């Protein structure tokens, strides 16, 4: 896994907390990462569409402030994928941290 590959995992995580639209998903990720992870529309929306094609999320339209917005929500399949990918990410991050800590002690 690489840092760019983390966006699908982050989207699934945000949607596990409830349905949301793209702008708010990106905003939540940016806020929770203290601005480090700032995914733009050109990256976010293709990833949302890919997750929807994979059946991990589904979209629906809803009115908000007199404007129709496309919201996304996690599917059961997406929840299972989130659990699996979260475990893989934690293992990956732990391994990278172990190597980096070892390098500092060398």
Secondary structure as the mmCIF struct_conf table of DSSP 4:
data_model
#
loop_
_struct_conf.conf_type_id
_struct_conf.id
_struct_conf.beg_label_comp_id
_struct_conf.beg_label_asym_id
_struct_conf.beg_label_seq_id
_struct_conf.end_label_comp_id
_struct_conf.end_label_asym_id
_struct_conf.end_label_seq_id
BEND BEND1 UNK A 3 UNK A 3
TURN_TY1_P TURN_TY1_P1 UNK A 4 UNK A 5
HELX_RH_AL_P HELX_RH_AL_P1 UNK A 6 UNK A 16
TURN_TY1_P TURN_TY1_P2 UNK A 17 UNK A 17
STRN STRN1 UNK A 20 UNK A 21
HELX_RH_AL_P HELX_RH_AL_P2 UNK A 22 UNK A 32
TURN_TY1_P TURN_TY1_P3 UNK A 33 UNK A 35
BEND BEND2 UNK A 36 UNK A 36
HELX_RH_AL_P HELX_RH_AL_P3 UNK A 41 UNK A 53
TURN_TY1_P TURN_TY1_P4 UNK A 54 UNK A 55
BEND BEND3 UNK A 56 UNK A 56
STRN STRN2 UNK A 57 UNK A 64
TURN_TY1_P TURN_TY1_P5 UNK A 65 UNK A 66
STRN STRN3 UNK A 67 UNK A 74
HELX_RH_AL_P HELX_RH_AL_P4 UNK A 76 UNK A 105
#
